[in-house]
Amino acid sequence: MRVEKVIRFIQVCSVLLILCGAIVGFISEIYLMINKMKVELADLLLLFIYVEVMGMIRVYLANAEIRITYPLVIAITAISRLIILQKKDLDPAILIYESLAILIIAIAIIVLRLRYLNFLKPKRNFK
């Protein structure tokens, strides 16, 4: 029992450190946008990633579990940001691979959400 409390304490401290990092990153990105006096799509996507990380931390602290869809949405956003930041002279195959990665992750999210539908659950025979 004592070991579980120590592990939980370490987990909460680690998550709070991640939260502090996300907040610092969010604020510093806003500061950079203000200094540049310019907001680009890649900047907004980075802010969205920070917000998603904060949301994931909120859910973890409330329920002591991480929903797998949060990291998947973050991954889609990160790959989208990568596509936007890439130079236009790169190999087009790289863009196709990254787009396929987004598609695969999106399909994974759909499959994960379908598991909650009642008509997909196995039927039990009651006598």
N, C-alpha and C positions, 0 to 999 in steps of 0.2 A: 504494500500500500504506500509506503514512504517513497519508494522508487518511482511510482507513477506520479506522485505530486512533484517530485524533482524534475522529471521529464516534462511534465505539463508546464512547470515554471520556466524551464529552458525554452520550450516552444513559444510561450507567450512573450518572453523577452526577445526572442529572435524575430517574431512577427512584429513586435513594436519597433525594433530596429529597422525592419523593412519599411514599416509605415513612416518612420522618420525620414528615411532615404527617399521615399516617394514624395513626401511633402516638400523636402528640400529640392528635389529635382523639379517638381511642379512649379515651385516659386522661382527657382533660378531660370527656368524656361520662360516664364512670364516676364521676368526681368530682362532677359535677352531680347524678347520680342519688343518690349517697350524701348530698349536702347536702339534697336534696329529701326524702330518705327515702321515695322512691316510684319505682317502675319501671313505665313505660307501654310499650305495644306499639310506639309510634313510636320510643321510645328503643332498644328491642331491635333494631328494623329498622335504625336508624342504626348500631348496633354491628355488625350483620351486614354492612352496606355497607363499613364499615372493614375487617372481616375479609376480605371478598371482594377488596378492593383490595390488601390485604397478600398474599393468595394469588396474585393476578394478578402482583404484583411478584416473588414467589418463582419462579413459572413463567418469567417473563421473564428473571430473572437466571440460572436454571438452563439454559434452552434458547435464549435470545436471540430469543424469539418470543412473541407474545401470542395466546392462543387467543381467538377471537372470542366464544366462549360466556361468558367472564367478564364483559365489559362488558354483554352482554345480560342476564345474571342480575342484575347491579348495577342496570341500568335497570328491570327488573321490580320489584326491591326498592324502588328510589327512588320509582317511581310508586305502589306500594302504600303506602309511607309518606306520600306526598302525599295519597292518598285518606283515610287515617286522620286526618291533621292538618287536613283541610278542615273548615270550618264546615258544619253541617247545613242552613243556610239558603241554600246556593248552588243554582244551577240544576241540576236532575237530569241535564240533557244533558251537563254537564261530567263527571259520574261515568260516564256511558255512554261518552264519548270516551276517558276514561282507562282504562276496562275494556277497550275495544277495542284500545287501545295495548298493554296487557298481553297480550291474546290474540294480536295480531300478532307481538309479540316472542317469545312462547312457541312459536308456529308456526315462526318463523325458527330457533329453537333445535332444534326437532324436525327440520326440513329439513337443518340443518347436521349433525346426528348421523346422519341416514339416509344421508349420502354415504359412510359407512364400511362399509355393509352390502354383502356380496359379491354378493348376487343383484341388486342395482341397477346394478352395474358392467357396462359393455358386454362382450359375449362376443367373443373373438377366434377367428377360424378358423385353425386350424393344419393344415397339410397335410403 
